[in-house]
């Protein structure tokens, strides 16, 4: 292979290999991580994958920023639990495994009027309309306790009804495989949607809405139909989440849930189809695991989001693709030392920043411990100057070293990109000759 060129058989079957790897990863995950906590986390990741991909139909493909999209997953969750209780009472003869589809239908039906109103405008107006409609539905929830269940929400038991093949969905592993099946199927359908004429016109409406109208398409109708498709999959995600937790409250309709979808979809990479999948993993890991390790985890998350938006707007997926492009040309080796330099400088700076923030947080929240705290196994007294002084010195020194390493990396990266551009120009000249 010359210059790191991709083998022809890999290029021909790239999509099949990617989907096969995704399915294999979903199937083997509970076998590699066998604890009950791991299965619960994996189940939430599967639900988040569907929700983030559905949200990205509007954000990434349509360029439409929605601040109220959690309404459709929340309503899907409520309807799923009402249907689950109807199955338990014998009023509905449906397998529990199909109930999330009813949640999707609920999201779709709600999107008919709300999507029609939201897509009257694009850009900032669209974002504000979705925010207002989302807040409206959230405010209506306490006024309709018969459906939304009041402050306690609606609860149910998923181990009811028929049990085909002896699958009761009681054990967390069985529920995970149901969620994984939905995640794989919904991901494939949403990927197929991007290849349909409607999906193509949605991308065109994002870039050149005037030209879309000029060739005879109604931009608003294209966005409205895409809005309903997105709401359907959001409802499916909400139904699966309802089966997982066996309870849904009005918080599932709130703006905070919509903000999480936006934040982690952007972090994963909204411009690439698999970017929201990465964002879904980050969302669950941050909310379930990082929150247990650090008190100020939301602050860290905000800092990471700001850094990604400023320096890597393509998200994690964009970074990954850029480095894979370099590796495909066989030019990744010159970047190894600059990457290592940035990593070695970032580790002490990050640790010092975390130390200072955790000490500040625990100092404010100290309740009778006389300023003594345990951080990463270290017993520290926040009343003494030494921990603060050491943390500040290490932070400043690490930040200075990181800036030096970053500039070296920027020069190496620029040289690599120029080399790639020169190779591509030479290839075009050879083809023209």
C-alpha positions, 0 to 999 in steps of 0.5 A: 500500500503506497502512502497509506492508501486504503485497500480496495476491498475496504473502500468497497465495503466500508459501510457494511464493515461499519454497520457490522462493527456497530452491531457487533459492539452492541451485541458484545458489550454486555458480555464484556461488562457484566455487572448490573451497573454496567448493564444499566449504563449500557441501556441508557447509552442505547436510548441516548443514541436514538435520541441524539441521532433523532435530534441531529436530523434537525440540527446537523442535517437541517440546520435547525436548532430546537430547544424543546425537542425533549417534549416528544421523548417525554410524551412518548415515555408517558404514553408508553407507561399508560399503554404498559399499565393497560397491558397489565390491566388486560385492556391492551393485547400488545407485547411490551417490546412493541410499546416504544413504537406507541411512544414514537407514534405519540411524538409523531402526532404531537409534532403534527401541530407543533412542528407546523408552528415551529417550521414557519420560520428558520434560524433564531426564530425557529429556536425561540418558537421551539423553546416557547412550545416546549415550555408551554407543554412543560407548564401544562403537565401539572394541570393535567394530572390524569395523564402526567401523574402530577408531581410523582409522574406515572409508574409501571411494571415492565414485567407484564403481558405475554413473554415470547421465547421466555423473555420477560424483560425483567433482568437488565440484560434482557432489557438492554438487548431490546434497547440495543435492537431498537438502537441498531434498527433506528440508527439504520433507518435514520441513516437511510433517511439521509439518503432519501430525496427528503433527506437530500432536500433537507440538506439543501434547505439548510445550505440554500433555502432560496434555491430549493424554493426556486426548483419547486420545493416548499422549504417549510414542508420539507422541514415539517416532514423532517421534524415529524420524522425526528419526533417519531424517533424521539418518542421511541427513545422516550418509550425505551427510557420509560421501560428502563426506569419504569417511571416518567415525570414532568422533568422529562419534558423540560428544557434541561433535557433538550439542552443535554441533547444539544450539548452532547450532540455538538460535542460528538459532532453534528456534521457527521452521522456517527457523531451523535453516537459518540455524543450519546456515550459521552452524555451517559458517562458524564451524567452517571459516572463523572457525576460520582467522581467529581462534585463540580462535574458540570463546570468541567463539562462547560469548560470542555464544551467551550474548548470544543466549540472554540478549537474543534467545532466539528466535535469528537467525530470531526477530530477523529476523521481529520486524524484518519485522513492524515493516517490514510496518507501515511503522515501521522508519524510527524504528529506523534511527538507534538500530540505527546507534548500536548498530552504531557502538558495537559495532564498536570494542568488539568489535575491542578485545575480539578484540585483547585475547583474541588477544593473551592467547591468543598470549602463552600459546602463544608459542613463541620469538617473544619476544612479537611477534605479527601480529594483523589485519596489525598487528605487536604486542609483547605485552610492552609496555603500550601495546597492552594499555592501548589495547585496554582503554580502547577496550573500556571506552569502546565498552561504555559507548557501546553501553549508551547506544545500547542504552537508546535503541534499547530506548525506540524499540523499545518505542514502535514495539511500542506503535504496532503494538499500537494499530493492531491494536486499532483494526483489531479495533474496526473489524472488530467494528463 
